[in-house]
Amino acid sequence: MEKLVEGAVTEALHGGGGEAIRLYVAACAERMAPLFVGLRAGDPGREADLDFYAESVRDLWHADRPLADAAEGVRQLERFPELQPNEEGITDVADTYAFFAAICLRYAMLAHGSGNADDAVSCGHAVLTAMGMLDQNVPGAR
């Protein structure tokens, strides 16, 4: 599948080094945080997930060093309901956007911990996909 992330951005991530990658994914996760928090704030039993999401986004902004516990964070995130296999798939609009927010954070944590530019591009792709869907679903948006 073709990535939505512009070629120049992809090139900059591949050539920019770890700190550039960490700043990029922090910005992507920050963009998606209101979606996840806003859509899940009223769900009973999700308080710890909301705290984890917000704390993870905060920690991603420490771009001068990789996350020390990125692998553990990814494992915790992968236990979120949004990232669990489901025979019916995702059909609810809120669930769809929460999924994209969770997958964005997953790629952000992976990229931040490893400096892998491909994970950073996938993080950006998740954000751009969600934002494109939102644009299509907002009356009067272009």
HELIX and SHEET records of a PDB file:
HELIX    1   1 GLY A    7  ARG A   40  1                                  34    
HELIX    2   2 GLU A   47  LEU A   60  1                                  14    
HELIX    3   3 ALA A   70  LEU A   77  1                                   8    
HELIX    4   4 PRO A   81  LEU A   83  5                                   3    
HELIX    5   5 VAL A   93  SER A  114  1                                  22    
HELIX    6   6 ALA A  117  ASN A  137  1                                  21    
END                                                                             
